[in-house]
Amino acid sequence: MKRLALFLAATFLLAACAPKLQVQNNVLPTLISVTSPQTQEGTMLIQGRYFGDGLAGQAEDSYVLLGADVYGNGGIAVRASSWTSNRIEVAVPQNAGSGFVFVYVRGNRSNGLPTTLP
């Protein structure tokens, strides 16, 4: 009986000292192509991977950044009109300028792709 008690105590002690397992999502959204609209207030099509659902583009920290510099600074944050795991459509506002496009999915920034707006 003593051996069983010592075995159980040692097992619980080792289990308590074991590191905690944390799963982290390290997959970043990736842009593959950006199709600019032909008119000033058209729709931009963004294709890529790992966009998740972004709560259909309505999550607070999921949006498209238009007209930023190469480092992702500046630009205009725009909500998507359509959002799937590999395709996003956004209506381009009048005050958006040419520059780089980035997608933020739950706060994680994608790579940037250059685009020219009319």
Buried (B, 14 or more C-beta within 10 A) or exposed (E): EEEEEEEEEEEEEEEEEEEEEEEEEEEEBEBEEBEBBEEEEBBBBBBBEBBBEBEEBEBEEBBBBBBBEEEBEEBBEBBBEEBBBEEBBBBBEEEBEEBBBBBBBEEBBBBBBEBEBE
